[in-house]
Amino acid sequence: MLRFDFSFMFEPNTKGGINEEEFNSVKQIISKSVDRVVKNRPAFVSVVFDRSHIDSIEDIRQWVLSFDSLVVVGIGGSNLGAVALANALTPLNWNHLSKQERNGYLKIFFLENVDPDQSAAILDEIDPRKTLFNIVSKSGSTAECLAHYQIIRSLLQLRGINTTEHLIFTTDPTKGFLRRVANQEKIRTLDIPENLGGRFSVLSPVGLLPAMACGVDIKALLDGAKDAYLKCADINVEKNPAAMIAACHYLNKKKGRNITVMMPYSNKLYSLADWFRQLWAESLGKKYSLTGEVVNEGLTPVKALGAVDQHSQLQLYNEGPDDKTIIFLEVEKHERDILIPSTHKDDDISYLSGKTLSTLLKSELTGTERALANNGRPSMRVVFPTINAYDMGQFFMYFEFTTALMGNLLNINPYDQPGVELSKKITYSLMGRKNYEETEFAEPSKKVVID
């Protein structure tokens, strides 16, 4: 079960942190926000209590596991949660293991960015005859997704492979291009609930199918989310991790701390920071308030990796602008550990001998945390006793609920993303999509280019 340590969010532990009077002043508004989210029961809550989604995946388990590899084709919310699950809950060398070493589960690859070098490298690595391609797009019209889909479909056809038996679509239950093709060609599908936004969809079939394919216990994943929700629904702020995270960020924002740094001290959890970045940025970055005023609201998410980024970003965090709140992710017990042997008696190196890498990593986290506190920079820890499916489910629910609370506190809609649409329309126009030819967009009136 996850633990949350907020000690260094508060004075006197961190000078300039949240004091008791400030915290007490927001308890009531936070409690009301919790109650509001619970009563509205957003789709990211409903989906974890809907047994039909896990049943739909169990129905195709045997077919999915008949393949050697799964390629997930998606981008943004159609991809980031699945990446986080796969990276956290499989060995870091998963795709290099034999099927026997993988206990019959699948290698997993992600086609997301339309970088031709990356896409070609992944397609070179897989055997299409032994691969299932999961095309994930709720709208069924995502340009990057459909580009990769056409490449994959053509590849299958050129090899004489039955496309129907190597494709599955995860998409809207009733509408969109992928749904039409699936209906026409009898391609298997999984449903993304109509009211569920992509960045909140990790605990739907979007994340559950890839997780199951690489051996994750998806029931434990959902059980963790359900149990976390029970704590999220508690209006006692000091017993509710999501409410505490929201309260700390809300109060720190008032102090000018508009940047949230998520810093895992684990390579396996690094992709969680990518998932969080989309959730935080796309949900909270809004031009208009709920009442229509221009507010240009938001908190900027940044990811960092401990201990690597102690050597690249920590100088800025300690002595640069006091505009950041830090969230550390800690793992108490790693799946593996390595003892540092004794090779020299010199004092400059011998102090490491006989210690483990995990001990060094944890000392690095504590050192970073305390140095930040000494410089008046607030931080908190999310502690994973081990990395497992149950705690990953908890993590997703806590931060999705926190995001919903922040939407209430900032008086913006955390579930839409109007600022993304113009970029899509300009792309459609540039690529010659019908009905987008007249899309207006800025062209530089004065060129400033250096060759």
Contacts in CASP RR format, 6 or more apart in sequence:
PFRMAT RR
TARGET T0000
AUTHOR 0000-0000-0000
METHOD contacts of the structure
MODEL  1
MLRFDFSFMFEPNTKGGINEEEFNSVKQIISKSVDRVVKNRPAFVSVVFD
RSHIDSIEDIRQWVLSFDSLVVVGIGGSNLGAVALANALTPLNWNHLSKQ
ERNGYLKIFFLENVDPDQSAAILDEIDPRKTLFNIVSKSGSTAECLAHYQ
IIRSLLQLRGINTTEHLIFTTDPTKGFLRRVANQEKIRTLDIPENLGGRF
SVLSPVGLLPAMACGVDIKALLDGAKDAYLKCADINVEKNPAAMIAACHY
LNKKKGRNITVMMPYSNKLYSLADWFRQLWAESLGKKYSLTGEVVNEGLT
PVKALGAVDQHSQLQLYNEGPDDKTIIFLEVEKHERDILIPSTHKDDDIS
YLSGKTLSTLLKSELTGTERALANNGRPSMRVVFPTINAYDMGQFFMYFE
FTTALMGNLLNINPYDQPGVELSKKITYSLMGRKNYEETEFAEPSKKVVI
D
1 227 0 8 1.000
1 385 0 8 1.000
1 390 0 8 1.000
1 391 0 8 1.000
1 394 0 8 1.000
2 228 0 8 1.000
2 241 0 8 1.000
2 382 0 8 1.000
2 383 0 8 1.000
2 384 0 8 1.000
2 385 0 8 1.000
2 391 0 8 1.000
2 394 0 8 1.000
2 395 0 8 1.000
2 398 0 8 1.000
3 381 0 8 1.000
3 382 0 8 1.000
3 383 0 8 1.000
3 385 0 8 1.000
4 241 0 8 1.000
4 244 0 8 1.000
4 245 0 8 1.000
4 380 0 8 1.000
4 381 0 8 1.000
4 382 0 8 1.000
4 383 0 8 1.000
5 380 0 8 1.000
5 381 0 8 1.000
5 383 0 8 1.000
6 244 0 8 1.000
6 248 0 8 1.000
6 380 0 8 1.000
7 13 0 8 1.000
8 14 0 8 1.000
8 369 0 8 1.000
8 372 0 8 1.000
8 373 0 8 1.000
8 378 0 8 1.000
8 379 0 8 1.000
8 380 0 8 1.000
9 17 0 8 1.000
9 18 0 8 1.000
9 248 0 8 1.000
9 252 0 8 1.000
9 325 0 8 1.000
9 378 0 8 1.000
9 379 0 8 1.000
9 380 0 8 1.000
10 17 0 8 1.000
10 18 0 8 1.000
10 19 0 8 1.000
10 20 0 8 1.000
10 23 0 8 1.000
10 378 0 8 1.000
11 17 0 8 1.000
11 18 0 8 1.000
11 19 0 8 1.000
11 20 0 8 1.000
13 373 0 8 1.000
14 372 0 8 1.000
14 373 0 8 1.000
14 376 0 8 1.000
14 377 0 8 1.000
14 378 0 8 1.000
14 379 0 8 1.000
15 373 0 8 1.000
15 376 0 8 1.000
16 255 0 8 1.000
16 376 0 8 1.000
16 378 0 8 1.000
17 252 0 8 1.000
17 255 0 8 1.000
17 376 0 8 1.000
17 378 0 8 1.000
18 248 0 8 1.000
18 251 0 8 1.000
18 252 0 8 1.000
18 378 0 8 1.000
22 251 0 8 1.000
23 247 0 8 1.000
23 251 0 8 1.000
26 247 0 8 1.000
26 250 0 8 1.000
26 251 0 8 1.000
27 237 0 8 1.000
27 247 0 8 1.000
29 409 0 8 1.000
30 237 0 8 1.000
30 243 0 8 1.000
30 246 0 8 1.000
30 247 0 8 1.000
30 250 0 8 1.000
30 405 0 8 1.000
30 409 0 8 1.000
31 235 0 8 1.000
31 236 0 8 1.000
31 237 0 8 1.000
31 243 0 8 1.000
33 243 0 8 1.000
33 246 0 8 1.000
33 405 0 8 1.000
33 408 0 8 1.000
33 409 0 8 1.000
34 232 0 8 1.000
34 233 0 8 1.000
34 234 0 8 1.000
34 235 0 8 1.000
34 237 0 8 1.000
34 240 0 8 1.000
34 242 0 8 1.000
34 243 0 8 1.000
34 405 0 8 1.000
35 235 0 8 1.000
36 408 0 8 1.000
37 232 0 8 1.000
37 401 0 8 1.000
37 404 0 8 1.000
37 405 0 8 1.000
37 408 0 8 1.000
38 232 0 8 1.000
38 233 0 8 1.000
42 200 0 8 1.000
42 404 0 8 1.000
42 415 0 8 1.000
43 193 0 8 1.000
43 195 0 8 1.000
43 196 0 8 1.000
43 197 0 8 1.000
43 200 0 8 1.000
44 196 0 8 1.000
44 197 0 8 1.000
44 200 0 8 1.000
44 201 0 8 1.000
44 203 0 8 1.000
44 397 0 8 1.000
44 400 0 8 1.000
44 404 0 8 1.000
45 229 0 8 1.000
45 397 0 8 1.000
45 401 0 8 1.000
46 193 0 8 1.000
47 53 0 8 1.000
47 193 0 8 1.000
47 196 0 8 1.000
47 201 0 8 1.000
47 203 0 8 1.000
47 204 0 8 1.000
48 203 0 8 1.000
48 222 0 8 1.000
48 225 0 8 1.000
48 226 0 8 1.000
48 229 0 8 1.000
48 397 0 8 1.000
49 226 0 8 1.000
50 193 0 8 1.000
53 190 0 8 1.000
53 191 0 8 1.000
53 204 0 8 1.000
53 205 0 8 1.000
53 208 0 8 1.000
54 208 0 8 1.000
54 218 0 8 1.000
54 219 0 8 1.000
54 222 0 8 1.000
56 190 0 8 1.000
56 191 0 8 1.000
56 205 0 8 1.000
57 190 0 8 1.000
57 205 0 8 1.000
57 208 0 8 1.000
57 209 0 8 1.000
57 212 0 8 1.000
57 218 0 8 1.000
60 168 0 8 1.000
60 188 0 8 1.000
61 212 0 8 1.000
63 188 0 8 1.000
64 70 0 8 1.000
64 106 0 8 1.000
64 132 0 8 1.000
64 209 0 8 1.000
64 212 0 8 1.000
64 213 0 8 1.000
65 104 0 8 1.000
65 105 0 8 1.000
65 106 0 8 1.000
65 213 0 8 1.000
67 106 0 8 1.000
67 130 0 8 1.000
67 131 0 8 1.000
67 132 0 8 1.000
68 99 0 8 1.000
68 106 0 8 1.000
68 107 0 8 1.000
68 127 0 8 1.000
68 130 0 8 1.000
68 131 0 8 1.000
69 106 0 8 1.000
69 107 0 8 1.000
69 108 0 8 1.000
69 109 0 8 1.000
69 126 0 8 1.000
69 127 0 8 1.000
69 130 0 8 1.000
69 131 0 8 1.000
69 132 0 8 1.000
70 106 0 8 1.000
70 107 0 8 1.000
70 108 0 8 1.000
70 109 0 8 1.000
70 131 0 8 1.000
70 132 0 8 1.000
70 133 0 8 1.000
70 134 0 8 1.000
70 210 0 8 1.000
70 213 0 8 1.000
70 214 0 8 1.000
71 108 0 8 1.000
71 109 0 8 1.000
71 110 0 8 1.000
71 111 0 8 1.000
71 122 0 8 1.000
71 126 0 8 1.000
71 131 0 8 1.000
71 132 0 8 1.000
71 133 0 8 1.000
71 134 0 8 1.000
71 152 0 8 1.000
72 79 0 8 1.000
72 82 0 8 1.000
72 108 0 8 1.000
72 109 0 8 1.000
72 110 0 8 1.000
72 111 0 8 1.000
72 134 0 8 1.000
72 136 0 8 1.000
72 210 0 8 1.000
73 111 0 8 1.000
73 133 0 8 1.000
73 134 0 8 1.000
73 135 0 8 1.000
73 136 0 8 1.000
73 145 0 8 1.000
73 148 0 8 1.000
73 149 0 8 1.000
73 152 0 8 1.000
74 110 0 8 1.000
74 111 0 8 1.000
74 112 0 8 1.000
74 135 0 8 1.000
74 136 0 8 1.000
74 137 0 8 1.000
74 142 0 8 1.000
74 144 0 8 1.000
74 145 0 8 1.000
74 148 0 8 1.000
75 112 0 8 1.000
75 113 0 8 1.000
75 142 0 8 1.000
75 144 0 8 1.000
75 145 0 8 1.000
76 112 0 8 1.000
76 198 0 8 1.000
76 199 0 8 1.000
76 278 0 8 1.000
77 197 0 8 1.000
77 198 0 8 1.000
77 199 0 8 1.000
77 201 0 8 1.000
77 202 0 8 1.000
77 206 0 8 1.000
77 278 0 8 1.000
78 136 0 8 1.000
78 137 0 8 1.000
78 138 0 8 1.000
78 142 0 8 1.000
78 145 0 8 1.000
78 170 0 8 1.000
78 198 0 8 1.000
78 201 0 8 1.000
78 206 0 8 1.000
79 110 0 8 1.000
79 112 0 8 1.000
79 136 0 8 1.000
80 199 0 8 1.000
80 202 0 8 1.000
80 271 0 8 1.000
80 274 0 8 1.000
80 275 0 8 1.000
80 278 0 8 1.000
81 202 0 8 1.000
81 206 0 8 1.000
81 207 0 8 1.000
81 271 0 8 1.000
81 275 0 8 1.000
81 396 0 8 1.000
82 110 0 8 1.000
82 136 0 8 1.000
82 202 0 8 1.000
82 206 0 8 1.000
82 207 0 8 1.000
82 210 0 8 1.000
82 211 0 8 1.000
83 110 0 8 1.000
83 112 0 8 1.000
83 271 0 8 1.000
83 274 0 8 1.000
83 275 0 8 1.000
84 202 0 8 1.000
84 271 0 8 1.000
84 272 0 8 1.000
84 274 0 8 1.000
84 275 0 8 1.000
84 392 0 8 1.000
85 202 0 8 1.000
85 207 0 8 1.000
85 210 0 8 1.000
85 211 0 8 1.000
85 216 0 8 1.000
85 221 0 8 1.000
85 392 0 8 1.000
86 94 0 8 1.000
86 108 0 8 1.000
86 110 0 8 1.000
86 210 0 8 1.000
86 211 0 8 1.000
86 214 0 8 1.000
86 216 0 8 1.000
87 268 0 8 1.000
87 270 0 8 1.000
87 271 0 8 1.000
88 268 0 8 1.000
88 269 0 8 1.000
88 271 0 8 1.000
88 272 0 8 1.000
88 387 0 8 1.000
88 392 0 8 1.000
89 211 0 8 1.000
89 214 0 8 1.000
89 215 0 8 1.000
89 216 0 8 1.000
89 387 0 8 1.000
89 388 0 8 1.000
89 389 0 8 1.000
89 392 0 8 1.000
90 108 0 8 1.000
90 214 0 8 1.000
90 215 0 8 1.000
90 216 0 8 1.000
91 97 0 8 1.000
91 335 0 8 1.000
92 267 0 8 1.000
92 268 0 8 1.000
94 102 0 8 1.000
94 107 0 8 1.000
94 108 0 8 1.000
94 214 0 8 1.000
95 107 0 8 1.000
95 108 0 8 1.000
95 109 0 8 1.000
99 105 0 8 1.000
102 214 0 8 1.000
103 215 0 8 1.000
105 213 0 8 1.000
105 214 0 8 1.000
105 215 0 8 1.000
106 132 0 8 1.000
106 213 0 8 1.000
106 214 0 8 1.000
107 126 0 8 1.000
107 214 0 8 1.000
108 210 0 8 1.000
108 213 0 8 1.000
108 214 0 8 1.000
109 122 0 8 1.000
109 125 0 8 1.000
109 126 0 8 1.000
110 122 0 8 1.000
111 119 0 8 1.000
111 122 0 8 1.000
111 148 0 8 1.000
112 144 0 8 1.000
113 144 0 8 1.000
114 144 0 8 1.000
114 147 0 8 1.000
114 148 0 8 1.000
119 148 0 8 1.000
119 151 0 8 1.000
123 151 0 8 1.000
123 152 0 8 1.000
123 155 0 8 1.000
128 155 0 8 1.000
128 156 0 8 1.000
128 159 0 8 1.000
128 161 0 8 1.000
128 166 0 8 1.000
129 159 0 8 1.000
129 161 0 8 1.000
131 166 0 8 1.000
132 166 0 8 1.000
132 167 0 8 1.000
132 168 0 8 1.000
132 213 0 8 1.000
133 149 0 8 1.000
133 152 0 8 1.000
133 156 0 8 1.000
133 166 0 8 1.000
133 167 0 8 1.000
133 168 0 8 1.000
134 168 0 8 1.000
134 169 0 8 1.000
134 170 0 8 1.000
134 209 0 8 1.000
134 210 0 8 1.000
135 145 0 8 1.000
135 148 0 8 1.000
135 149 0 8 1.000
135 152 0 8 1.000
135 167 0 8 1.000
135 168 0 8 1.000
135 169 0 8 1.000
135 170 0 8 1.000
135 171 0 8 1.000
135 178 0 8 1.000
136 145 0 8 1.000
136 169 0 8 1.000
136 170 0 8 1.000
136 171 0 8 1.000
136 206 0 8 1.000
137 145 0 8 1.000
137 146 0 8 1.000
137 170 0 8 1.000
137 171 0 8 1.000
137 178 0 8 1.000
138 171 0 8 1.000
138 172 0 8 1.000
138 192 0 8 1.000
138 196 0 8 1.000
138 197 0 8 1.000
138 198 0 8 1.000
138 201 0 8 1.000
139 171 0 8 1.000
139 172 0 8 1.000
139 176 0 8 1.000
140 146 0 8 1.000
140 171 0 8 1.000
140 172 0 8 1.000
140 176 0 8 1.000
140 177 0 8 1.000
140 178 0 8 1.000
140 179 0 8 1.000
141 176 0 8 1.000
141 177 0 8 1.000
143 424 0 8 1.000
143 427 0 8 1.000
143 428 0 8 1.000
143 431 0 8 1.000
146 177 0 8 1.000
149 178 0 8 1.000
152 167 0 8 1.000
153 163 0 8 1.000
153 167 0 8 1.000
156 162 0 8 1.000
156 163 0 8 1.000
156 166 0 8 1.000
156 167 0 8 1.000
157 163 0 8 1.000
163 185 0 8 1.000
163 187 0 8 1.000
164 185 0 8 1.000
164 186 0 8 1.000
164 187 0 8 1.000
167 187 0 8 1.000
167 188 0 8 1.000
168 187 0 8 1.000
168 188 0 8 1.000
168 189 0 8 1.000
168 190 0 8 1.000
168 209 0 8 1.000
169 178 0 8 1.000
169 179 0 8 1.000
169 181 0 8 1.000
169 182 0 8 1.000
169 187 0 8 1.000
169 188 0 8 1.000
169 189 0 8 1.000
169 190 0 8 1.000
170 189 0 8 1.000
170 190 0 8 1.000
170 191 0 8 1.000
170 192 0 8 1.000
170 205 0 8 1.000
170 206 0 8 1.000
170 209 0 8 1.000
171 178 0 8 1.000
171 179 0 8 1.000
171 182 0 8 1.000
171 189 0 8 1.000
171 190 0 8 1.000
171 191 0 8 1.000
171 192 0 8 1.000
172 178 0 8 1.000
172 179 0 8 1.000
172 191 0 8 1.000
172 192 0 8 1.000
172 194 0 8 1.000
173 179 0 8 1.000
173 191 0 8 1.000
173 192 0 8 1.000
173 193 0 8 1.000
173 194 0 8 1.000
174 194 0 8 1.000
178 189 0 8 1.000
179 189 0 8 1.000
181 187 0 8 1.000
182 188 0 8 1.000
182 189 0 8 1.000
190 205 0 8 1.000
190 209 0 8 1.000
191 205 0 8 1.000
192 198 0 8 1.000
192 201 0 8 1.000
192 204 0 8 1.000
192 205 0 8 1.000
192 206 0 8 1.000
193 204 0 8 1.000
196 204 0 8 1.000
197 415 0 8 1.000
198 206 0 8 1.000
199 278 0 8 1.000
199 279 0 8 1.000
199 282 0 8 1.000
199 283 0 8 1.000
200 279 0 8 1.000
200 400 0 8 1.000
200 415 0 8 1.000
201 207 0 8 1.000
202 275 0 8 1.000
202 396 0 8 1.000
203 221 0 8 1.000
203 222 0 8 1.000
203 225 0 8 1.000
203 393 0 8 1.000
203 396 0 8 1.000
203 397 0 8 1.000
208 218 0 8 1.000
208 221 0 8 1.000
211 218 0 8 1.000
211 221 0 8 1.000
211 389 0 8 1.000
212 218 0 8 1.000
216 389 0 8 1.000
217 389 0 8 1.000
217 390 0 8 1.000
218 389 0 8 1.000
220 388 0 8 1.000
220 389 0 8 1.000
220 390 0 8 1.000
221 389 0 8 1.000
221 390 0 8 1.000
221 392 0 8 1.000
221 393 0 8 1.000
222 393 0 8 1.000
223 390 0 8 1.000
224 389 0 8 1.000
224 390 0 8 1.000
224 391 0 8 1.000
224 393 0 8 1.000
224 394 0 8 1.000
224 397 0 8 1.000
225 393 0 8 1.000
225 394 0 8 1.000
225 396 0 8 1.000
225 397 0 8 1.000
226 397 0 8 1.000
227 390 0 8 1.000
227 394 0 8 1.000
228 241 0 8 1.000
228 393 0 8 1.000
228 394 0 8 1.000
228 395 0 8 1.000
228 397 0 8 1.000
228 398 0 8 1.000
228 401 0 8 1.000
229 397 0 8 1.000
229 401 0 8 1.000
231 239 0 8 1.000
231 240 0 8 1.000
231 241 0 8 1.000
231 242 0 8 1.000
231 398 0 8 1.000
232 240 0 8 1.000
232 241 0 8 1.000
232 242 0 8 1.000
232 243 0 8 1.000
232 397 0 8 1.000
232 398 0 8 1.000
232 401 0 8 1.000
233 240 0 8 1.000
234 240 0 8 1.000
234 243 0 8 1.000
235 243 0 8 1.000
237 243 0 8 1.000
237 244 0 8 1.000
237 247 0 8 1.000
238 244 0 8 1.000
241 398 0 8 1.000
242 398 0 8 1.000
242 399 0 8 1.000
242 401 0 8 1.000
242 402 0 8 1.000
242 405 0 8 1.000
243 405 0 8 1.000
245 327 0 8 1.000
245 380 0 8 1.000
245 398 0 8 1.000
245 399 0 8 1.000
245 402 0 8 1.000
246 402 0 8 1.000
246 405 0 8 1.000
246 406 0 8 1.000
246 409 0 8 1.000
248 325 0 8 1.000
248 378 0 8 1.000
248 380 0 8 1.000
249 260 0 8 1.000
249 299 0 8 1.000
249 325 0 8 1.000
249 402 0 8 1.000
249 406 0 8 1.000
250 406 0 8 1.000
250 409 0 8 1.000
250 410 0 8 1.000
252 325 0 8 1.000
252 378 0 8 1.000
253 299 0 8 1.000
255 322 0 8 1.000
256 322 0 8 1.000
256 323 0 8 1.000
257 322 0 8 1.000
257 323 0 8 1.000
257 324 0 8 1.000
257 325 0 8 1.000
257 378 0 8 1.000
258 298 0 8 1.000
258 299 0 8 1.000
258 300 0 8 1.000
258 323 0 8 1.000
259 299 0 8 1.000
259 300 0 8 1.000
259 301 0 8 1.000
259 302 0 8 1.000
259 323 0 8 1.000
259 324 0 8 1.000
259 325 0 8 1.000
260 280 0 8 1.000
260 299 0 8 1.000
260 300 0 8 1.000
260 301 0 8 1.000
260 302 0 8 1.000
260 324 0 8 1.000
260 325 0 8 1.000
260 327 0 8 1.000
261 301 0 8 1.000
261 302 0 8 1.000
261 303 0 8 1.000
261 304 0 8 1.000
261 313 0 8 1.000
261 317 0 8 1.000
261 324 0 8 1.000
261 325 0 8 1.000
261 326 0 8 1.000
261 327 0 8 1.000
262 272 0 8 1.000
262 273 0 8 1.000
262 276 0 8 1.000
262 277 0 8 1.000
262 301 0 8 1.000
262 302 0 8 1.000
262 303 0 8 1.000
262 304 0 8 1.000
262 327 0 8 1.000
262 329 0 8 1.000
263 273 0 8 1.000
263 303 0 8 1.000
263 304 0 8 1.000
263 305 0 8 1.000
263 306 0 8 1.000
263 309 0 8 1.000
263 326 0 8 1.000
263 327 0 8 1.000
263 328 0 8 1.000
263 329 0 8 1.000
263 368 0 8 1.000
264 270 0 8 1.000
264 272 0 8 1.000
264 273 0 8 1.000
264 305 0 8 1.000
264 306 0 8 1.000
264 328 0 8 1.000
264 329 0 8 1.000
265 306 0 8 1.000
265 307 0 8 1.000
265 328 0 8 1.000
265 329 0 8 1.000
265 330 0 8 1.000
265 331 0 8 1.000
265 361 0 8 1.000
265 362 0 8 1.000
265 364 0 8 1.000
265 365 0 8 1.000
266 329 0 8 1.000
266 330 0 8 1.000
266 331 0 8 1.000
266 334 0 8 1.000
266 384 0 8 1.000
266 387 0 8 1.000
267 305 0 8 1.000
268 331 0 8 1.000
268 387 0 8 1.000
269 329 0 8 1.000
269 331 0 8 1.000
269 384 0 8 1.000
269 387 0 8 1.000
270 303 0 8 1.000
270 305 0 8 1.000
272 329 0 8 1.000
272 395 0 8 1.000
273 301 0 8 1.000
273 303 0 8 1.000
273 304 0 8 1.000
273 305 0 8 1.000
273 329 0 8 1.000
274 303 0 8 1.000
275 396 0 8 1.000
276 301 0 8 1.000
276 303 0 8 1.000
276 399 0 8 1.000
277 301 0 8 1.000
277 302 0 8 1.000
277 303 0 8 1.000
279 399 0 8 1.000
279 400 0 8 1.000
279 403 0 8 1.000
280 299 0 8 1.000
280 301 0 8 1.000
280 403 0 8 1.000
281 300 0 8 1.000
281 301 0 8 1.000
282 417 0 8 1.000
282 420 0 8 1.000
283 403 0 8 1.000
283 406 0 8 1.000
283 407 0 8 1.000
283 414 0 8 1.000
283 415 0 8 1.000
284 297 0 8 1.000
284 298 0 8 1.000
284 299 0 8 1.000
284 403 0 8 1.000
284 406 0 8 1.000
284 407 0 8 1.000
284 410 0 8 1.000
284 412 0 8 1.000
284 414 0 8 1.000
285 297 0 8 1.000
285 298 0 8 1.000
285 299 0 8 1.000
285 412 0 8 1.000
286 295 0 8 1.000
286 296 0 8 1.000
286 297 0 8 1.000
286 298 0 8 1.000
286 410 0 8 1.000
286 412 0 8 1.000
286 413 0 8 1.000
287 294 0 8 1.000
287 295 0 8 1.000
287 296 0 8 1.000
287 297 0 8 1.000
287 418 0 8 1.000
287 419 0 8 1.000
288 294 0 8 1.000
288 295 0 8 1.000
288 412 0 8 1.000
289 295 0 8 1.000
289 297 0 8 1.000
289 411 0 8 1.000
289 412 0 8 1.000
290 411 0 8 1.000
290 412 0 8 1.000
290 413 0 8 1.000
291 411 0 8 1.000
295 410 0 8 1.000
295 411 0 8 1.000
295 412 0 8 1.000
297 410 0 8 1.000
297 411 0 8 1.000
297 412 0 8 1.000
298 410 0 8 1.000
298 412 0 8 1.000
299 406 0 8 1.000
302 324 0 8 1.000
304 313 0 8 1.000
306 361 0 8 1.000
306 364 0 8 1.000
306 365 0 8 1.000
306 368 0 8 1.000
307 361 0 8 1.000
307 364 0 8 1.000
307 365 0 8 1.000
307 368 0 8 1.000
310 364 0 8 1.000
310 368 0 8 1.000
314 368 0 8 1.000
314 371 0 8 1.000
317 324 0 8 1.000
317 326 0 8 1.000
317 372 0 8 1.000
317 377 0 8 1.000
318 371 0 8 1.000
318 372 0 8 1.000
318 375 0 8 1.000
318 377 0 8 1.000
319 375 0 8 1.000
322 376 0 8 1.000
322 377 0 8 1.000
324 377 0 8 1.000
325 378 0 8 1.000
325 379 0 8 1.000
325 380 0 8 1.000
326 372 0 8 1.000
326 377 0 8 1.000
326 378 0 8 1.000
326 379 0 8 1.000
326 380 0 8 1.000
327 379 0 8 1.000
327 380 0 8 1.000
327 381 0 8 1.000
327 382 0 8 1.000
328 365 0 8 1.000
328 368 0 8 1.000
328 369 0 8 1.000
328 379 0 8 1.000
328 380 0 8 1.000
328 381 0 8 1.000
328 382 0 8 1.000
329 381 0 8 1.000
329 382 0 8 1.000
329 384 0 8 1.000
330 362 0 8 1.000
330 365 0 8 1.000
330 381 0 8 1.000
330 382 0 8 1.000
330 383 0 8 1.000
330 384 0 8 1.000
331 384 0 8 1.000
331 386 0 8 1.000
331 387 0 8 1.000
332 383 0 8 1.000
332 384 0 8 1.000
332 385 0 8 1.000
332 386 0 8 1.000
333 358 0 8 1.000
333 385 0 8 1.000
333 386 0 8 1.000
334 358 0 8 1.000
335 386 0 8 1.000
335 387 0 8 1.000
337 356 0 8 1.000
337 357 0 8 1.000
337 358 0 8 1.000
338 356 0 8 1.000
338 357 0 8 1.000
339 354 0 8 1.000
339 355 0 8 1.000
339 356 0 8 1.000
340 352 0 8 1.000
340 353 0 8 1.000
340 354 0 8 1.000
340 355 0 8 1.000
340 356 0 8 1.000
340 357 0 8 1.000
340 360 0 8 1.000
341 353 0 8 1.000
341 354 0 8 1.000
342 350 0 8 1.000
342 353 0 8 1.000
342 354 0 8 1.000
343 349 0 8 1.000
343 353 0 8 1.000
344 350 0 8 1.000
352 360 0 8 1.000
365 381 0 8 1.000
369 379 0 8 1.000
369 381 0 8 1.000
372 378 0 8 1.000
372 379 0 8 1.000
373 379 0 8 1.000
382 395 0 8 1.000
384 391 0 8 1.000
384 395 0 8 1.000
385 391 0 8 1.000
403 414 0 8 1.000
404 414 0 8 1.000
406 414 0 8 1.000
407 413 0 8 1.000
407 414 0 8 1.000
422 441 0 8 1.000
425 436 0 8 1.000
425 439 0 8 1.000
426 439 0 8 1.000
426 441 0 8 1.000
428 436 0 8 1.000
428 439 0 8 1.000
429 436 0 8 1.000
429 437 0 8 1.000
429 438 0 8 1.000
429 439 0 8 1.000
429 441 0 8 1.000
END
